Amino acid sequence: MPAMGSPYLDSQEVCERYRISERTLHRWARNKSLEFPQPFRINRRFYFKLGELDAWDAKQGAPAEAPETAKGMPIVSEVIRTYGDFVKAMTARRAELNMTAIELDARSGMQEGYSNKLEHWQKSVHGRGMGADTFPLWLGGLRVGIILVDLPRRPYVKRKARRVDDAAAA
């Protein structure tokens, strides 16, 4: 049996990766025109080579490497999938430009100290989330824009199992 952290995924892990049922996974494996990687069997369990799955993803349209430019302009951050990723990218951009938070506030037209609050949005006392009025100011102050692109597949976020209260069930 492949060890944890090995370059193999079992059927359940592949199903989680593509957010499909086990029945769909077996259908994909049987469909020759789809060219889905074929599993190998160990003790009644099916395993897939991670490298083959990655190659199949790339063949389906996932770029092997990220382009250096988008619409002719340089890309200055990694792929952003969460609000936390966005804040990290904006903070890194400010540091890259050697700009203080006060300087960013002055350039963007935000109230003094506001960008510092945006960068520390998780702090309950002084942190702030970004609103519709603040968004273009923050982007403009750092001279960045946003381009939306199709991802090869939706990122999988494992959901917590729901618990039913005995009182609610009654």
Secondary structure, 3 states (H helix, E strand, C coil): CCCCCCCEEEHHHHHHHHCCCHHHHHHHHHCHHHCCCCCEEECCEEEEEHHHHHHHHHHCCCCCCCCCEECCEECCCCCCCCHHHHHHHHHHHHHHCCCCHHHHHHHHCCCCCHHHHHHCCCCCCCCCCCCCCHHHHHHHHCCCCCCCCCCCCCCCCCCCCCCCCHHHHC
